[in-house]
Structure formats: C-alpha cells, structure tokens
Amino acid sequence: MLDIQATDNAVPSPRPTTSSPRNREKFTPEVRRGLLGLGLGNALEWYDWMVFGLLSAFIGPNFFPNDEPLSATLNALAVFAVGFAFRPLGGILLGTLADRIGRRRVMLLSIMLMAGTTLVIAVTPSYATIGAWSGIILVACRVLQGISTGIEAPLSTSHAVELAPEGREGYVAGIMSFYVNIGILLASLVSFVCSLVIGGAAMGEWGWRVPFIIGAVFGFVVLYLRRSLPETLKAEEMASTTAKSVWSGVGKHWLSVLAIVFVVGAAQAYNYAWNVGLPSAARSGFKEDPTAVFAITTILGAILVVGSWLIGKFADGRSMSRWFLVTRVLAIPSVFLMLLYVQPGIGGFAAVLLGGSIVLVLNMTLYNVVSSSLMPKNIRGTGVALGYGIGVAIFGGTASYLLVWLQSLNLTWVFPVYVAVLSVLSIVFYLAARRSNGIFVGK
C-alpha cells in the first residue's frame, strides 16, 4: 500500500543561491529524483488530457448519438471543456490542502485521480450499449480529471521551483516543460501508431480505447515512483498555516492572481488551438486523413520536446521576467498563422501547425515558472493553482471548441484576434502585479 503520509525527507532551507549563469548551484541526487517524479507526473497528466482531445472525433460517436459526425465531435469537445471548468475547484480544494499539509501528499492524490479515471474511460461501454449512462460516466471522469489537473500542473512546477537552488528557475522551466511535452508527444505518437496499425475504421469502433489503457498503466507506474518525492514545506510552516491565513494572503495578492489568470490563459489558448483545435478541425471539418494528421501532430510534439529542453538550458540563470515579456510579444503576430489554413489540404495544415511551433514552445516553456514567481511560498499552492485553474478553464478549455465552431461559421479570423488580445492583457496585468506585489522567485 502506498504511503501518502508526511515524511522526514524535507528539503533543507534556505535554498542555495547563485549569482550568474556561469556559477550555478548543482542539483543534489535527492533534488534530481524529486524533479523526475514531478516531471513524469506532469507527463502523465498531459498525456491523458491530450489523448482525449486528439481522439475526440472517435470518442464523440461512441459516447453520444452519432447521427452527424461534426455534432458528435463538438459534444466530445464540450466534455473536454467541462473538465477545464472544474480546474479552479481543484485549485481551491487541493491548493489550500497543499499549503496546509504539504506538497507531497497532494501530488500523490493528483496522480491517483488521473490514473483511475483514465482506466474507467477506457473500459466504459459505448452509447449503443448503455445509452446515456456512457456520456454521464464520461462527464464524471472528466470532472475528476479537471480537479486533478487543476492542481498537478501549477503545484508540480511550484514544488520543483522550491526544490531547486535559487537561480536555476530557467532550468526548472525547461525540464518541467520538457516532461509536459513528452506527455503531449506520447499522446500524438500513441494515437498515430494505433491509427496506423489498427486502421481508421477500427479506431472509431474500439481502437481509441488503447491509448487510454496505456495511460492508466503509465499512471500507476508514476504513482509508485512518487512515493519518495521530497517535501518542501517544513513541519513548523505547515503547523502555522490555516485555511483562513492562506485565503487572507491570496486576497492581499489578488492582482497577482489576476495576472496569473491571463499569463496562463493566453498561453493555453494558443496551446490548445495548436495541439487540439487545429487537428480536430482538420479531421472533422476538412476531412483530412487521420493518420497524416497524427503524424504531423507527432512532429509538433517532437519540436516542443527538443525546444523546451534547449530554452531551459539557455534561460538558466537569466531573467525570467525579461524572457516572458519577449516571448509573449512574439505570440501576438504568430497566432495569425492559422488564417493560412482555411481549406482542405494536408500541406496547409502542416505549414500552419509547424510554423507556429517555435513561438508556441517559447511561451509554453516559461509561463508556469513565471506564474509561480508571482506568489509567496506560504500561499503559492493556492494562489498559483487558483489563477491557473481559472485561466485554463475560461480561455484554454474553450479554445479548441471555439476554433472548430468559428471555423464552421466561416469566422476563423476571429480566433487569432481573440488570442492576440489575451496576450496583450497578460503583459499588462503581469507588469501591474510585478510593480504592486513584486516577484518571489527569480528576477
């Protein structure tokens, strides 16, 4: 039986400091093991989450009436968005818990929820077998996954920042993003291989379940590896923290929470448009070959994996604030690349998806560490998770649905304008929060 009680393997404090990119504090074996456990958990969360989006065209007809394929796909994407709606609840409940009883136990609980619900989705009978109950079970699983993911991504990054020596935030951003992109790449790769081996017709009938079974097995492996995850909160810090003190602190830093909402929301709207919305539009709207679409999204995943690693190496020891502002400004024009994909053609799809990948990886590598930097340690779990959950729920979770819907109305141009406005607002609120409250990680 897995031990989810607090352990004595807390990380020593204060964190070592470093003054320049050439004089970086080394990671201890304990810290490296901790980063591995956190990173693999992040990979799992994103694998499970992205598989649902990538396979929505197959999932929809299995869980909902499938008289019209586009309608069934939109139903599946709506369920995809439901999971996002519950991310703020995950931040409120589990974020507060993480600030009171420690990071480690909440990180274990997060993985348990994701692995278990992924297995349930994999084995749930279709609409043709049990009727509306299939959709009800699917929605319930997505709700629990939303709660799980609402804490996993923000808290795992905050936990990693607290584990690492001060000044290594760039490396932490790179390594955590690397694992996120490993999860995204695996989702595309597994979907592509399954489609190639099983075939499109069989994927629609039963083959879509295989990637979910793989995700469930992966989850229980990560759960085992996380047993030795170090705790970054001291016993006296947890003893002096109450729910009232946590939320009082969050209230005082409301502007930072608002900034996190838009820092996260703009990046995630861009991310889900590229990783879920455009592939779904290609398969459902433009009737592109599913195997070719999965092949191109797999290439995108490989670019994100390599790019996040390189960016983390380059940004290590350097100013996160400066890098965030530069990358966010670049996102404003680059999102308009999607306007080039307005008619069927796998070449046009590939050009748009891969053309926007460089700016995408720049933004996705840094945004979580930047968000963590805006909140002090004693309320970081709650504040960052709350802002992250709201940002993803409002802007990220609706992005893929919004893109496909606008495309069906021949209003595709509206979406890049929307993401560009979000990017501008994220810069404005970040600068306001930094001036008002300061930053608590990096420089």
Buried (B, 14 or more C-beta within 10 A) or exposed (E): EEEBEBBEEBBEEEBBEBEEEEEBBEBBEBBBBBBBBBBBBBBBBBBBBBBBBBBBBBBBBBBBBBEEBEBBBBBBBBBBBBBBBBBBBBBBBBBBBBBBBBBBBBBBBBBBBBBBBBBBBBEBEBBEEBEEEBBEBBBBBBBBBBBBBBBBBBBBBBBBBBBBBBBBBBBBBBBBBBBBBBBBBBBBBBBBBBBBEBBBEBBBBEBBBBBBBBBBEBBBEBBEBBEBBBBBBBEEBBEEBEEEBBBEBBEEBBBBBBBBBBBBBBBBBBBBBBBBBBBBBBBBBBEBEBBBBBBBBBBBBBBBBBBBBBBBEBBBBBEBBEBBBEBBEBBBEBBBBBEEBBEEEBEBBBBBBBBBBEBBBBBBBBBBBBBBBBBBBBBBBBBBBBBBBBBBBBBBBBBBBBBBBBBBEEEBEEBBEBBBEBBBBBBEBBEBBBEEBEBBBBE
